[in-house]
Amino acid sequence: MSIEDYLTYIILPLLSTSTLLVFIRFLMGPTLPDRVVALDLLITIGISIIAVYSIVTKRPSFLDIAMIFALIAFLSTVAFSYYLEKRKRNE
């Protein structure tokens, strides 16, 4: 079994299943921080799917896209935590 087979037949189905479960958590999250963590995890899973696709298709240009998504996800998480901290102080 080559690495491409391993990625295609094992890793991608696991990532797809985890995407479904995290999306359900995103919809059912009782609080806003739970939903933001689920959204951050969805973005992280998307980044890993892009990375696996890049490896399978042998196109390293997709790794640049994954890195940009990772930076955007990090900045959005920091912005949300800043928002929550401001909101907590005003209450």
DSSP file (Angstrom, degrees, kcal/mol; ACC not computed):
  #  RESIDUE AA STRUCTURE BP1 BP2  ACC     N-H-->O    O-->H-N    N-H-->O    O-->H-N    TCO  KAPPA ALPHA  PHI   PSI    X-CA   Y-CA   Z-CA
    1    1 A M              0   0    0      0, 0.0     2,-0.1     0, 0.0     0, 0.0   0.000 360.0 360.0 360.0 122.7    0.0    0.0    0.0
    2    2 A S     >  -     0   0    0      1,-0.1     4,-2.2     4,-0.0     5,-0.1  -0.307 360.0-105.0 -83.7 171.7    1.5    3.3   -1.1
    3    3 A I  H  > S+     0   0    0      1,-0.2     4,-2.5     2,-0.2     5,-0.2   0.845 120.9  55.6 -66.5 -33.8    1.2    6.6    0.7
    4    4 A E  H  > S+     0   0    0      2,-0.2     4,-2.5     1,-0.2    -1,-0.2   0.902 108.8  47.2 -65.8 -40.3   -1.3    7.8   -1.9
    5    5 A D  H  > S+     0   0    0      2,-0.2     4,-3.0     1,-0.2     5,-0.4   0.919 111.9  50.6 -64.9 -43.2   -3.5    4.8   -1.3
    6    6 A Y  H  X>S+     0   0    0     -4,-2.2     5,-1.7     1,-0.2     4,-1.7   0.917 113.9  44.6 -60.2 -44.7   -3.3    5.3    2.5
    7    7 A L  I  <>S+     0   0    0     -4,-2.5     5,-2.3     3,-0.2    -1,-0.2   0.904 118.2  43.6 -66.6 -41.1   -4.2    9.0    2.1
    8    8 A T  I  <5S+     0   0    0     -4,-2.5    -2,-0.2    -5,-0.2    -3,-0.2   0.910 123.3  32.1 -73.1 -43.1   -7.1    8.3   -0.3
    9    9 A Y  I  <5S+     0   0    0     -4,-3.0    -3,-0.2    -5,-0.2    -2,-0.2   0.644 133.9  19.0 -95.6 -15.5   -8.7    5.3    1.4
   10   10 A I  I  X5S+     0   0    0     -4,-1.7     4,-1.6    -5,-0.4    -3,-0.2   0.746 123.5  41.5-118.6 -52.5   -8.1    5.9    5.1
   11   11 A I  I  ><S+     0   0    0     -5,-1.7     4,-2.6     2,-0.2     5,-0.2   0.936 112.8  50.4 -71.0 -47.6   -7.2    9.5    5.8
   12   12 A L  H  ><S+     0   0    0     -5,-2.3     4,-2.3     1,-0.2    -1,-0.2   0.901 111.2  48.3 -62.4 -41.7   -9.8   11.3    3.6
   13   13 A P  H  > S+     0   0    0      0, 0.0     4,-2.3     0, 0.0    -1,-0.2   0.892 112.0  50.7 -64.4 -36.0  -12.7    9.2    4.8
   14   14 A L  H  X S+     0   0    0     -4,-1.6     4,-2.4     2,-0.2    -2,-0.2   0.914 111.3  47.8 -64.1 -41.9  -11.7    9.9    8.4
   15   15 A L  H  X S+     0   0    0     -4,-2.6     4,-2.0     2,-0.2    -1,-0.2   0.879 111.2  51.1 -65.9 -37.5  -11.5   13.6    7.6
   16   16 A S  H  X S+     0   0    0     -4,-2.3     4,-1.9    -5,-0.2    -2,-0.2   0.909 111.1  47.7 -66.0 -41.7  -14.9   13.5    6.0
   17   17 A T  H  X S+     0   0    0     -4,-2.3     4,-2.3     1,-0.2    -2,-0.2   0.916 112.1  49.2 -64.9 -42.9  -16.4   11.8    9.0
   18   18 A S  H  X S+     0   0    0     -4,-2.4     4,-2.5     1,-0.2     5,-0.2   0.857 107.8  55.4 -66.7 -33.2  -14.9   14.2   11.4
   19   19 A T  H  X S+     0   0    0     -4,-2.0     4,-2.2     2,-0.2    -1,-0.2   0.920 108.6  48.2 -62.9 -43.1  -16.1   17.2    9.2
   20   20 A L  H  X S+     0   0    0     -4,-1.9     4,-1.9     2,-0.2    -2,-0.2   0.928 113.4  46.6 -62.7 -45.6  -19.7   15.8    9.5
   21   21 A L  H  X S+     0   0    0     -4,-2.3     4,-1.9     1,-0.2    -2,-0.2   0.896 113.5  47.8 -65.9 -40.3  -19.4   15.4   13.3
   22   22 A V  H  X S+     0   0    0     -4,-2.5     4,-2.3     2,-0.2    -1,-0.2   0.868 109.2  54.1 -69.3 -35.2  -17.9   18.8   13.9
   23   23 A F  H  X S+     0   0    0     -4,-2.2     4,-2.0     2,-0.2    -1,-0.2   0.888 107.0  51.0 -66.5 -37.2  -20.5   20.4   11.7
   24   24 A I  H  X S+     0   0    0     -4,-1.9     4,-2.2     2,-0.2    -1,-0.2   0.911 110.7  49.4 -62.7 -40.9  -23.2   18.8   13.8
   25   25 A R  H  X S+     0   0    0     -4,-1.9     4,-1.5     1,-0.2    -2,-0.2   0.867 107.8  55.0 -65.1 -35.5  -21.5   20.2   16.8
   26   26 A F  H  < S+     0   0    0     -4,-2.3    -1,-0.2     1,-0.2    -2,-0.2   0.899 112.0  43.0 -63.3 -40.8  -21.3   23.6   15.1
   27   27 A L  H  < S+     0   0    0     -4,-2.0    -2,-0.2     1,-0.2    -1,-0.2   0.856 121.3  39.1 -73.7 -35.2  -25.1   23.6   14.6
   28   28 A M  H  < S+     0   0    0     -4,-2.2    -2,-0.2    -5,-0.2    -1,-0.2   0.529  78.9 134.6 -94.1  -6.3  -26.0   22.3   18.1
   29   29 A G     <  -     0   0    0     -4,-1.5     6,-0.1    -5,-0.2    -3,-0.0  -0.171  46.2-151.9 -50.9 123.6  -23.4   24.2   20.1
   30   30 A P  S    S+     0   0    0      0, 0.0     2,-0.3     0, 0.0    -1,-0.2   0.821  74.6  36.7 -71.9 -28.9  -25.2   25.6   23.1
   31   31 A T  S  > S-     0   0    0      1,-0.1     4,-1.6     0, 0.0     5,-0.1  -0.793  83.8-113.8-121.3 165.1  -22.9   28.7   23.5
   32   32 A L  H  > S+     0   0    0     -2,-0.3     4,-2.2     1,-0.2     5,-0.2   0.896 114.1  54.0 -65.0 -42.1  -21.1   31.0   21.2
   33   33 A P  H  > S+     0   0    0      0, 0.0     4,-2.4     0, 0.0    -1,-0.2   0.877 105.6  55.0 -61.9 -33.8  -17.6   29.9   22.2
   34   34 A D  H  > S+     0   0    0      1,-0.2     4,-2.1     2,-0.2    -2,-0.2   0.915 109.4  47.2 -62.2 -41.2  -18.5   26.3   21.4
   35   35 A R  H  X S+     0   0    0     -4,-1.6     4,-2.4     2,-0.2    -1,-0.2   0.873 110.7  51.0 -68.7 -36.6  -19.6   27.3   17.9
   36   36 A V  H  X S+     0   0    0     -4,-2.2     4,-2.5     2,-0.2    -2,-0.2   0.907 110.0  49.5 -68.8 -39.8  -16.5   29.3   17.3
   37   37 A V  H  X S+     0   0    0     -4,-2.4     4,-2.2     2,-0.2    -2,-0.2   0.907 111.7  49.6 -63.7 -40.4  -14.3   26.4   18.4
   38   38 A A  H  X S+     0   0    0     -4,-2.1     4,-2.3     2,-0.2    -2,-0.2   0.898 110.8  49.6 -64.6 -39.8  -16.2   24.1   16.1
   39   39 A L  H  X S+     0   0    0     -4,-2.4     4,-2.2     2,-0.2    -2,-0.2   0.906 110.2  50.4 -65.3 -40.8  -15.8   26.6   13.2
   40   40 A D  H  X S+     0   0    0     -4,-2.5     4,-2.1     1,-0.2    -2,-0.2   0.895 111.1  49.2 -62.9 -39.8  -12.1   26.8   13.9
   41   41 A L  H  X S+     0   0    0     -4,-2.2     4,-2.5     2,-0.2    -2,-0.2   0.873 108.0  54.1 -68.1 -36.5  -11.9   23.0   13.9
   42   42 A L  H  X S+     0   0    0     -4,-2.3     4,-2.3     2,-0.2    -2,-0.2   0.915 109.5  47.9 -61.9 -41.8  -13.8   22.9   10.6
   43   43 A I  H  X S+     0   0    0     -4,-2.2     4,-2.2     2,-0.2    -2,-0.2   0.900 111.1  51.1 -65.6 -39.7  -11.3   25.3    9.1
   44   44 A T  H  X S+     0   0    0     -4,-2.1     4,-2.1     2,-0.2    -2,-0.2   0.899 110.2  48.6 -64.5 -40.6   -8.4   23.1   10.4
   45   45 A I  H  X S+     0   0    0     -4,-2.5     4,-2.3     2,-0.2    -1,-0.2   0.900 110.1  52.6 -65.4 -39.7  -10.0   20.0    8.9
   46   46 A G  H  X S+     0   0    0     -4,-2.3     4,-2.2     1,-0.2    -2,-0.2   0.890 107.6  51.8 -61.2 -39.3  -10.4   21.9    5.6
   47   47 A I  H  X S+     0   0    0     -4,-2.2     4,-2.2     1,-0.2    -1,-0.2   0.905 109.8  48.9 -63.7 -41.4   -6.7   22.8    5.7
   48   48 A S  H  X S+     0   0    0     -4,-2.1     4,-2.5     2,-0.2    -2,-0.2   0.867 109.0  52.6 -68.6 -34.0   -5.8   19.2    6.2
   49   49 A I  H  X S+     0   0    0     -4,-2.3     4,-2.5     2,-0.2    -2,-0.2   0.910 109.6  49.3 -65.4 -40.7   -8.0   18.1    3.4
   50   50 A I  H  X S+     0   0    0     -4,-2.2     4,-2.2     2,-0.2    -2,-0.2   0.906 111.3  49.9 -63.4 -40.6   -6.3   20.6    1.1
   51   51 A A  H  X S+     0   0    0     -4,-2.2     4,-1.9     2,-0.2    -2,-0.2   0.917 111.5  47.4 -65.1 -42.9   -2.9   19.3    2.2
   52   52 A V  H  X S+     0   0    0     -4,-2.5     4,-2.7     1,-0.2    -2,-0.2   0.915 111.8  50.8 -64.2 -41.8   -3.8   15.7    1.6
   53   53 A Y  H  X S+     0   0    0     -4,-2.5     4,-2.5     1,-0.2    -1,-0.2   0.888 108.2  53.3 -62.2 -37.8   -5.2   16.7   -1.8
   54   54 A S  H  X>S+     0   0    0     -4,-2.2     5,-1.8     1,-0.2     4,-0.6   0.886 111.3  45.6 -63.9 -38.9   -1.9   18.5   -2.6
   55   55 A I  H  <5S+     0   0    0     -4,-1.9     3,-0.4     3,-0.2    -2,-0.2   0.916 113.5  48.5 -70.6 -42.8    0.0   15.3   -1.7
   56   56 A V  H  <5S+     0   0    0     -4,-2.7    -2,-0.2     1,-0.2    -1,-0.2   0.908 118.5  38.8 -65.8 -42.0   -2.2   13.0   -3.7
   57   57 A T  H  <5S-     0   0    0     -4,-2.5    -1,-0.2    -5,-0.2    -2,-0.2   0.507 105.0-128.0 -87.5  -3.1   -2.2   15.2   -6.8
   58   58 A K  T  <5 +     0   0    0     -4,-0.6    -3,-0.2    -3,-0.4    -4,-0.1   0.899  64.6 133.9  57.8  43.9    1.5   16.1   -6.5
   59   59 A R    > < -     0   0    0     -5,-1.8     3,-1.5    -6,-0.2     4,-0.3  -0.871  34.5-174.4-124.2  96.4    0.8   19.8   -6.7
   60   60 A P  T >> S+     0   0    0      0, 0.0     3,-1.1     0, 0.0     4,-0.6   0.598  72.4  81.9 -70.1  -8.7    2.6   21.7   -4.0
   61   61 A S  H >> S+     0   0    0      1,-0.3     4,-1.0     2,-0.2     3,-0.6   0.787  82.3  63.9 -66.7 -24.4    1.0   25.0   -4.9
   62   62 A F  H <> S+     0   0    0     -3,-1.5     4,-2.1     1,-0.2    -1,-0.3   0.752  90.2  66.3 -70.2 -22.5   -2.1   24.0   -2.8
   63   63 A L  H <> S+     0   0    0     -3,-1.1     4,-2.1    -4,-0.3    -1,-0.2   0.838  96.3  55.7 -66.9 -31.3    0.1   24.0    0.3
   64   64 A D  H <X S+     0   0    0     -4,-0.6     4,-2.0    -3,-0.6    -1,-0.2   0.901 107.3  49.1 -64.4 -40.3    0.4   27.8   -0.1
   65   65 A I  H  X S+     0   0    0     -4,-1.0     4,-2.3     2,-0.2    -2,-0.2   0.906 109.9  51.3 -64.8 -41.7   -3.4   28.0   -0.1
   66   66 A A  H  X S+     0   0    0     -4,-2.1     4,-2.1     1,-0.2    -2,-0.2   0.889 108.8  51.6 -62.9 -38.7   -3.6   25.9    3.0
   67   67 A M  H  X S+     0   0    0     -4,-2.1     4,-2.0     2,-0.2    -1,-0.2   0.887 108.9  50.2 -66.6 -38.5   -1.0   28.1    4.8
   68   68 A I  H  X S+     0   0    0     -4,-2.0     4,-2.2     2,-0.2    -2,-0.2   0.911 110.3  50.1 -65.8 -42.0   -3.0   31.2    3.9
   69   69 A F  H  X S+     0   0    0     -4,-2.3     4,-2.6     1,-0.2    -2,-0.2   0.885 108.5  53.5 -61.6 -38.0   -6.2   29.6    5.3
   70   70 A A  H  X S+     0   0    0     -4,-2.1     4,-2.3     2,-0.2    -2,-0.2   0.902 108.9  48.5 -64.8 -40.3   -4.3   28.7    8.5
   71   71 A L  H  X S+     0   0    0     -4,-2.0     4,-2.4     2,-0.2    -2,-0.2   0.909 112.2  48.5 -65.4 -41.6   -3.2   32.3    8.9
   72   72 A I  H  X S+     0   0    0     -4,-2.2     4,-2.3     2,-0.2    -2,-0.2   0.906 111.3  50.4 -64.8 -41.3   -6.8   33.5    8.4
   73   73 A A  H  X S+     0   0    0     -4,-2.6     4,-2.0     2,-0.2    -2,-0.2   0.905 110.7  49.4 -64.1 -41.3   -8.1   31.0   10.9
   74   74 A F  H  X S+     0   0    0     -4,-2.3     4,-2.3     1,-0.2    -2,-0.2   0.932 112.0  47.6 -63.1 -46.0   -5.6   32.0   13.5
   75   75 A L  H  X S+     0   0    0     -4,-2.4     4,-2.3     1,-0.2    -2,-0.2   0.874 111.2  50.9 -65.7 -36.3   -6.4   35.7   13.1
   76   76 A S  H  X S+     0   0    0     -4,-2.3     4,-2.1     2,-0.2    -1,-0.2   0.873 109.7  50.3 -69.8 -34.8  -10.1   35.1   13.3
   77   77 A T  H  X S+     0   0    0     -4,-2.0     4,-2.3     2,-0.2    -2,-0.2   0.908 111.6  47.9 -67.6 -41.2   -9.7   33.0   16.5
   78   78 A V  H  X S+     0   0    0     -4,-2.3     4,-2.0     2,-0.2    -2,-0.2   0.908 111.9  50.2 -64.7 -41.4   -7.6   35.8   18.0
   79   79 A A  H  X S+     0   0    0     -4,-2.3     4,-2.1     1,-0.2    -2,-0.2   0.893 110.6  49.6 -65.0 -39.2  -10.2   38.4   17.0
   80   80 A F  H  X S+     0   0    0     -4,-2.1     4,-2.6     2,-0.2    -1,-0.2   0.910 109.9  49.6 -67.5 -41.0  -13.0   36.4   18.5
   81   81 A S  H  X S+     0   0    0     -4,-2.3     4,-2.1     1,-0.2    -1,-0.2   0.871 110.2  51.7 -66.9 -33.6  -11.2   35.9   21.8
   82   82 A Y  H  X S+     0   0    0     -4,-2.0     4,-2.2     2,-0.2    -1,-0.2   0.905 110.2  49.7 -64.3 -41.3  -10.5   39.6   21.9
   83   83 A Y  H  X S+     0   0    0     -4,-2.1     4,-2.4     2,-0.2    -2,-0.2   0.915 110.6  49.0 -63.1 -44.1  -14.3   40.2   21.3
   84   84 A L  H  X S+     0   0    0     -4,-2.6     4,-2.2     1,-0.2    -1,-0.2   0.882 110.0  51.8 -64.2 -37.8  -15.3   37.8   24.0
   85   85 A E  H  X S+     0   0    0     -4,-2.1     4,-1.6     2,-0.2    -1,-0.2   0.909 111.4  46.6 -66.7 -41.2  -12.9   39.4   26.5
   86   86 A K  H  X S+     0   0    0     -4,-2.2     4,-1.6     1,-0.2    -2,-0.2   0.897 112.4  51.0 -64.6 -40.1  -14.3   42.9   25.7
   87   87 A R  H  X S+     0   0    0     -4,-2.4     4,-0.8     1,-0.2    -2,-0.2   0.874 108.1  51.8 -65.8 -38.0  -17.8   41.6   26.1
   88   88 A K  H  < S+     0   0    0     -4,-2.2     3,-0.4     1,-0.2    -1,-0.2   0.866 108.5  51.3 -67.7 -36.3  -17.0   40.0   29.4
   89   89 A R  H  < S+     0   0    0     -4,-1.6    -1,-0.2     1,-0.2    -2,-0.2   0.835 107.0  53.8 -69.5 -33.2  -15.6   43.3   30.8
   90   90 A N  H  <        0   0    0     -4,-1.6    -1,-0.2     1,-0.2    -2,-0.2   0.686 360.0 360.0 -77.2 -17.1  -18.7   45.3   29.7
   91   91 A E     <        0   0    0     -4,-0.8    -1,-0.2    -3,-0.4    -2,-0.1   0.482 360.0 360.0 -80.5 360.0  -21.1   43.0   31.5
